């Protein structure tokens, strides 16, 4: 009999009735260890080894109750058993069932910690490609499985995650500069209850803490709780889920309070009802994501239901979003081009003439970078490819993560894109300036 599982990306919700005992332990009786991470599009990418593989990129997602492999190439090399069949559904506008399996008895290693009996969800869905969306190899997602066994400190300034044995943490960790608030852990996911100001009204929000969301805040409209979309908004592409594109409205709210800190003028997304039709919204108002979390050094203590935090060097930065109105992905990592996934109406990219499906060849005179997806024999994950062109110029390359950050940079920045359309190989030019819409 198939079990049913709901997968919501970013932000996961699972109902699962069978779980194998599993826990991580630090080698040689150590009390803590640290792992440096890649910070891509606000997301935390950590090296994880499965069944003795070379370390591979996994997304650390506090909103995920399970370890998930999303890369079909990786599934073939990890010596994983398919296990029990599961029905999967998720965020997005398409209604479909996704092929997935539960694999048990796997070894997982992160830094100096290992678990020998780990469950892993295998997603057999060709279109659900994290690597192409972020422009680096990403093989899967890890969350509660590692967070439940340690107290976890995420230092965004130093790009470092430290895992502590709980007894050692409470005896040795200096918390004088940290504030703390209580969290609830429901369904293997952490939640905060925070004060906010929306449309000039003070409103309490019950929010999933989701380090796997690159946005600041997602909210669900609830008339009975006075959660309405502010009058100034744009219709926008909010992301890509297991069931396709996620659309909605992007706006700003006045204030969100975390402890004594006030975050003002936050970018806030309200996904439309079709995109979140599979989301259980009864017990929460939305999600707090990494555009907020990255402004603090954060500590998750699941066992004592406490969230510690102190502001860092990013705290005073403005809340940015994609000012170009252009969403890109890399369909073939070994080919030097990106494809347009979405163009926001009335955005700078829209008025410059770009359309969905266009192939982006250069951005600001830099060639699109390629990257490797098969790391099983290669110890590196990406390479820069400087090519000499007929005009004898060497072109520097640019990665998709760099372009994502470029589109969120300051108002007034000039963007020059060279692209082709359809079967016509003639190069076209789109020039525009980044502008705020909200």
ZAVO-718343 format. One record per residue: x, y, z of N, C-alpha, C in turn. Coordinates in pm, whole numbers, plus 50000, padded with zeros to 5 digits. Each point is the difference from the previous one (the first is absolute). Layout:
BEGIN
XYZXYZXYZ;...
END
This chain:
BEGIN
500854988050000499155012050000500885012550000;499675009449916500785012349994499715008850120;501055005850056499835010350101499875013449930;499415009750067499825013249939500915010150066;500645007949920500965009950049499775013049924;499965011050073499875013149936501335007150011;500565003849887501295006749996499815014149950;500375009750083499775013949966501345007249992;500355004949884501325005849980499855014749965;500675009150072500794997550120499085000350122;500224991850097499114998350113499294986949981;500334990050082499504986549977498984996250105;498994992749958499014994450091499874985349968;500214991350097499904985749979499044993850100;499264990149953499294991150091500574986249974;500614994250101500724987749978499804991050121;499654987449977499594991450109501074990050043;501084998749924501034990550041501345007050000;500724998750109501295006850012501004990650066;501174999249943501064991850054500815008350099;500364993750112500815007150099501335004149937;500365012550015501245004949941500505011750082;501305001150012500585011350071501435002049953;500445012550009501375003449966500865000150126;501234995349987500965000450110501315005749948;500675008050085501295005949963501104989850026;500914998749906501064990050013500945003150116;500584989650056501025000950106499535007550124;498704999950026499505006250122500175015150007;500155006649886500165014549998498705006950041;500125012750043498855007450051499385009349896;500745003249896499485008949896500854998649875;499465004849889500785000949877499355010549911;500775005349906499515010549910500174995949855;499115005049916500054997749856499775013349931;500865003449905499815012349922499014997249886;499205010149969498984997949898500125010249887;499394996549888499845009349889498685007350020;500035013249976498805008150020499515004349862;499014992949948499515002049864498565004550004;499715011949950498635004849999499354999950137;500765003650101499585000050141499954986150062;500284989549926499854986450049501334994250048;499914990550093501174993750061500244986649932;501164998649935500344987749929501164993250074;499754987850050500984992750079500464987449928;501244995550029500484987449941499524987950080;499294990949935499474988050064500494987849923;500404989650074500394987349939498934989650030;499614992449899498994989550016500594986749959;499944990350092500514986549973501425000249947;500835008650059501425000449965500365008049877;499055007849946500295007949880500945011650033;500505006549896500715012650022499005010250054;500435010050077499075010250049499335007649886;498685001250008499215006449896499125010850059;499625009749918499245011550047498564996350036;499625003250126498644998550046499535013150062;498755003149980499385012050057499594997250144;500455008550094499564998950139498695007650014;498934992750028498665005749999499294996750132;499865010150085499314997950128498534996249980;499465002549882498614996549972499814986049948;501084992049991499894986549947500114989650111;498974991950021500064989750104500874988149963;500384998649873500734988249956501145003749906;500914990449983501065001449902499464995549865;500245008049897499414997649869501095000949894;499984990849905500895000849884499155003549878;500395010749932499235005049886500734998349868;501254995450004500824999149881500044985549950;499444997649882499934986449948501384994049978;500965008349960501374995349981500574994750131;499695007050110500514995850131499364986950045;498704998549975499294987950042500684987649943;500475000949878500604988449935501364996350060;500655009250068501334997650053500054997350150;498935002650072500034998850145499704986050051;499744990549911499674986350039498814999850095;498965007249962498805000950082498954990149951;499304994050094498874991749964498765008949984;499184996949901498805008149979499074999450120;499844988350058499154998950119498535001649968;499255005550096498565001449986499625011649909;498984997849919499495010349911499165010050078;500135012949964499315010850071499335009049898;498825004850031499345010149918500435013850048;500485008349907500555013150034499215011049932;499735010650075499375011949943500695012350057;499845011549934500735011550050499535013349946;500795010250030499705013549954500065000849848;499175008549944500015002249857498614999349940;499925003849874498695001449934499554987549926;500864990149986499634987849929499564989450101;498934992849967499534989350086500534986949943;500834993350076500594987649952500514991950118;500164987049977500644991450098501444997949958;500905000550097501424999049972500514986550054;500854993749921500584987350041501065002350108;499844993550114500955001450110500064987050078;501124998150072500214987750076500685003350132;499784991350097500675001050129501104989650005;501255004550013501144991150012500485000050145;500224988150058500404999050141501394993950012;500565001350121501284993750032501205006249933;499975013049976501115006849933500925006850101;501275001349963500945007650083500115014249947;499955009850091500145014249967501165005650079;500845007949936501125006350069500035014849965;500105008350105500185014349982501095004450096;501095005249947501125003750085500494988250081;499995001350132500484989550088498884992050064;498805001049945498874992650055499454990549895;499484988550049499454990049909498774993550061;499114995849912498834992050038500004987749911;499824988150061500134987549926498664994249955;498895005050049498694994449965499055011349962;500295006249890499245011849961498994996849889;498845006150013498994999349895500225011449901;499814997149872500165010149897498834998949903;499425011449966498945000649900500655002249863;499664991649903500535001249865498915005749909;500275011449940499055006349910500394996849856;499174992349931500264996449860499205009549910;500445012349993499285009949921501025008149921;500014998149868501025006049915499985015350007;498815006050010499915014549995500335007050131;500054992350110500255006250131501525000550021;500635010049943501465000749993500515012050077;500514997850121500545011050079501265005849937;500814991449938501255004849941499745010549893;499064997249910499695009349893499415013050048;499304999750114499385012150054501015009150068;501114994350051500965008150075501385000649935;500214992549893501255001149926501204993650065;499794990950094501074991850056499424986150023;500844989750009499474986750027499394999350141;498744996550010499344997550128499324986549991;500324991150091499544986249989498814996750088;499725008650095498864997250087499875010050112;499244995750102499615008850110500124992350131;500495006650104500054994150133499475010250101;499294995350100499415009150097499964994150140;498804995750041499784995250136500944988650039;500374991549907500824988450032501315003750068;500605011349961501245004550065499715009950112;498965008249987499725010450099499484994350132;499354988649996499404994550123501054994850097;501184996249952500994993650086501005009750062;500095012149944500985009750048499335013550023;500695008750069499655014250000500825006349888;499325006749909500615004249874500125015149991;501225004849983500265014349985500365003049855;499295009649938500265004049863500555014150001;501265001349961500665013049994500075004249853;499065008749960499935004249860501185008849961;500545007550094501135008849969501254992149964;500234989150074501194991749976499714988149910;498724998349962499584988649917500424986950065;499594998650125500394988350078498834995150084;499804986750001499024993750088500754991950104;499655001850127500624992550109498934991650068;500324987250018499104990650065500564996650138;499195001950104500434997750139499244988250061;500704992250079499304990850090499265008550102;498734997150029499215008750088500625002850137;500534990050068500585002250133501185009549994;500854998049899501165008649984499585014349971;499025001849913499525013349963499575007950123;499184994150084499455007250115501055002750108;501084992350000501065002450096501025010349950;500274999949869501145007449948499665012049911;498864999849936499715010449903499695013350068;500685010649953499765013450053498835006249924;498905002350071498785005149937499675014350042;500985007150056499745013350054499485009849894;500474998749878499595009449895498764995449924;499514988350035498844994549930498705003150074;498965002149924498654999950054499384986449971;498894997150064499344987249975498495001750003;499324991949922498544999250000499624985349993;498844996450051499584986149993499594996149858;500234987549967499514994449875499154987750032;499124996549909499304987350005500554991349889;500134987050028500404990549897498794991149974;499365002649885498794992749964500224992849868;499734986949998500234992649877501445000649955;500935000350096501455000549973500465013149936;499215010550020500355013149944499855010750107;500915010350001499975010350104499095011849963;499305005350100499095011349979500275011050103;499855012449954500115011950085498675007450002;499675006050113498845008950007500525014150020;499785008749900500615013249998498955010949981;500335011950049499145011749980500365006649868;498985005149932500235006949873499045011749988;500255008449900499085010749966499724999049850;498724997449968499564998649861498815009249980;500085008749898498935009649975499655007950127;501065004050072499875008250121499314992850117;499874986849991499414992350109501044990950063;499984999250133500884990950073499424986049992;500794990549948499514986449979501074990150046;499584989950076500904989150037500024989849887;501194995249968500174990549890500654987150049;499414988849966500604987050027500714995749872;501344999250004500814998649879500914987950006;500014992249894500994989549982501365006449975;501034995650072501375004649972500554991249889;500275006149886500374992249882501285005449937;501134994250039501285004149941500104995949854;499064991849952499974996049860499215009549912;499505010950056499335010349921500935011949986;500205004549878500915011349977499345013450026;498675000250016499265012450023500065004350147;499515012150027499925004950138498794994150071;498825001449938498764996350066498994995449896;499344988950029498824995849926498835000350095;498875005549956498795000350083498824994849920;499054994150073498744995649942498925010050038;499225003949902498885009050030499014993250094;499635007150107498994994950093499155011750047;498835001149942499125011350033499645000350147;499784988150057499584999450140501095004450096;501265000449954501125004550083500555013449952;499265006749912500395013249947501334999849926;500314988649936501214999149918499595002049855;500155012549954499635003949864501255004349924;499944998849869501095004849917499975015249996;501105006850030500045014649990499655004849860;499575012349990499505005349873501065001149892;501265001950040501085001149903500694986549985;499884993749883500584986849978500284998149851;500744989449969500224995949862499644985249987;499454996349885499804985849970501364994249963;500384988750063501374995449980500094984850005;501114995449945500434986050010500694998450135;499554990650084500544998750135500964988350015;500024991049903500904988650011499504988249919;500674988650023499644987949927499894988550098;498864993249998499764988750089499924987049924;499744989450074499914986949939498884999249898;498975008150018498895000349907500025012449910;501185005249973500125010749903500225013750059;499725010249920500265013850039499065004550112;500535008850085499235006050109499885014849971;498785004949993499755014049970499235006550115;499985013050001499285007250102500315014849994;499835006650113500225014350010501185002850092;500865009249958501135004250083499755014350044;500215002550130499715013050058500985002550114;499675009250087500805002550121499075001950119;500484995750118499285003150123500865009450084;499365007050092500695010750074501064995050095;499694988950073500874996650112499834985350039;501114993850037500004986850062500965000550117;499544995850118500825001150120500484986150043;501334998950018500614987850052500785003950125;499504996350116500615004650124499935015150008;501145006650019500035014650005500265006449865;500214991649896500345005149868498745002449917;500005011449931498935003249906500554999749859;499394991949915500334999649858498915007649926;500405010449927499035009049939499974998649848;498815002449945499815000349855500434986949933;499564988850058500374986949950499294996649869;500754994649905499354994249883499224987750046;498774998949954499104989450045499244994449881;499964986749991499324993449889498714993550048;498955001849922498724993550024499734990449884;500314987050013499764990749890498514998849970;499684997849873498584998949963499444986550044;498674999150000499334988350055500294987349921;500225001349868500294988249918501364994150036;501005008750018501364995450026500134993050134;499145003350096500124994250135498794991550035;499354994549899498804992150026500284987750085;501264995050001500354988350080500605003450135;500065012950034500615004150127498965000050111;500374994250113499145000850118500295013450068;499005008950003500205013650052499255002550130;499384989950053499135001850115500745005250123;501194994950025500715003250124501185009549982;500085006549886501085009849983499595010849903;500735011250007499705011649914500945001349883;501104992450003500945001249890501374994950038;501025005949939501384995350011500955011750014;500964998750091501105009650008501224993449937;500595006849900501054993849920501365006250019;500914996149911501425003250020500365014549974;499155007649930500295014249985499905007250134;499254994350094499995004850139501094993050081;500074986849992500904992350086501465003849980;500395003549876501415002949972500485012750070;499115007950055500365012350070500414997550145;499984987450039500334996150137500934988049999;500754998650110500564986950034498924992850078;499604988349953498844993050057500434986850063;499314996350108500244987250067498674993050023;499924987649956498794991950014500224989550108;499205000750105500044990250109498634993350005;499864989249923498714993249992499604993650133;500994994650070499694992650123499425009150108;500495012250007499495009650098499065010349939;499654997849874499035008349930500345014950009;501265003049965500505013750010500745003949873;499785012449959500675005849884500815011950048;501354999349985500905010750039500415007849875;500285013050017500365008149884500715012750045;500905004949917500615013250017500255005749861;499855013049987500135006049868501444999449951;500155000049867501334999849940500175011849903;501024999449919500335011449912498965002349890;499124990249977498985001649896498715006150053;499925002550129498735003750061499375012549939;500805010049971499455012849954499815000849849;500304989449929499825000349855498515000949965;499715006749890498635000649951499524986249958;498694998150003499424987549953499815000949849;500784991949929500015000649855499144988949940;499695001649873499354989549923500515001349857;499514991849910500465000149862499505012649928;500875009949988499625012849940499894999149847;500654990049941499954998549855498674994449953;499354992150086498774993349960500264988349907;501184994050010500444989549908500474987950079;499344988549982500384987650066500674990949898;501174994750038500804991749909500284986450061;500234990149915500514987250048500954994249896;500774989950041501034994249915499604985749963;499364998249884499474986749966501084989649975;501155004349948501114990949971501265005950062;500454994650114501115006350073501315000549924;500174991149898501255000149925499945008549874;498875007149980499895009149886499925014550050;500705009249936500155013850052498835009149964;498814996650049498885009149984498974997450109;499155010050024498884999050093498715001749923;498924994750053498715001649936499095008550086;499225008649937499075008550072498794991650045;499784999550130498864992550055498785008850016;500225013050022498875009050028500465014449982;499115008249945500225014449991498815007050065;500265008050103498925007050070499455011249912;498705000849989499385010349918500365013950052;500295008949909500345014150030501305001650078;500844989749998501325000950063501025005349900;501215003750045501035004449905500294989649891;500064987150037500264989549902498854998949899;498795002150048498814999449913500065011149894;500285012050042500065011249906501204999249907;501034992150041501174998049914499754989449893;498844993250007499614990749895500304985450025;500524996550118500304985950029498724992050020;500034987249960498834991450010500394986450055;499014993150057500224986550051500534991249888;501054992150032500614991149902501215005649931;500245013150011501215005849940501254993950061;501044998649920501284994450046500985011350027;500415001550125500915010850041501444995349979;500745007649920501384996349968501055007950079;499735013050020500935008650074499205009450089;500595003450114499445010050088501125009850034;499775012649968501025010450021501354995749943;499954994849875501174996049922500724987850056;499414993250096500604987950056499254987649949;500784990149962499464987549947499384991850113;498914993149971499354991750101500904988350036;500194997850129500874989550050499334986349991;500814989649988499524986350007500454993750131;499374988950038500434993050121499824985149983;500714992450084499964985449995498894994750088;499274990149951498964993850083500424986350050;501024993949940500464987050046501275001850082;499835000450132501145002250089500564987050056;499554988849952500394987450062501444996349969;500525005849891501414997849968500785013050002;499315011250016500645013150000499825006550135;501045006050052499975005950134499555014550000;499735005549884499565013849994498625000749938;499305010950027498595000749962499715009549885;500945008549966499745009549891501345004749944;499955004749879501245005349945499715012349917;500955008949996499895012149918500614997049863;499335004249896500434996849865500205013049922;501225005049999500315011949920500304995749858;499275005449905500124995849861500485011649915;500924997449906500455010249907499065000249880;499425011449973499035001449891500685005649875;499294999449886500615004949874500515014350009;499385008150087500485013750012501235000950090;500564988350036501214998250082499845004550144;498765003150040499785003950140499784987850088;500555000550118499684989850099498785004550078;499024991550009498775003450072500044993750138;499825008050101499814994350133498654993150005;499874990450092498724993150012499255005050123;498704997450001499155003850112499084988250031;499804997350128499194988650043498565004550026;499094990449999498625003150033499875005950141;500694994550103499925006550132500435014649998;501025003249921500455014049990498945008649932;499314994549902498955007549932498815002350094;499674989950079498925001650098500295011650093;501245000850048500385011150088500045013249924;500444999749876500065012149917498615006149984;498994991849977498645004949980499395005750127;500594996950115499515005450128500845011850047;500935004549917500905010850043499315013549991;500785010850004499425013350020499205004949880;499015008150031499215006749897500935008549913;499764999749870500805007849907501124992449933;500274987750045501074992249936499594996349857;500935001449908499724997149859500264985149970;499084994149926500114985949962499984999249847;500944992449946500084997949856500004984949974;498974995049933499854985749976500034997149850;500794989949963500024995049863499274986650000;499034998449909499204987750001499624996149858;499514987649986499444995249874498594994950027;499224998949894498604996050016499664988749903;499514988950055499594988849918501144994249918;499694996249875501004994049912500915010549936;499615012550012500795010849941501235002850087;501174998249945501255001850075500515014449997;499255008949940500415014049997499975005750142;501085006650038500095005750134499175012750011;499225000850106499215012050029500545006350128;499685012750020500475007250117498825005750079;500074998350130499005005950090500765008250104;499735013050001500655008950097498945006450088;500244999950131499065006450092500725004050128;499295007350082500525004850129499114994350110;500604995250108499244994250110499165010850069;498714996850022499075009650060499154993250107;499625007750100499104995050104498555001349952;499204989750033498585000549970499155000750127;500584996150112499305000850129500925006150104;
END
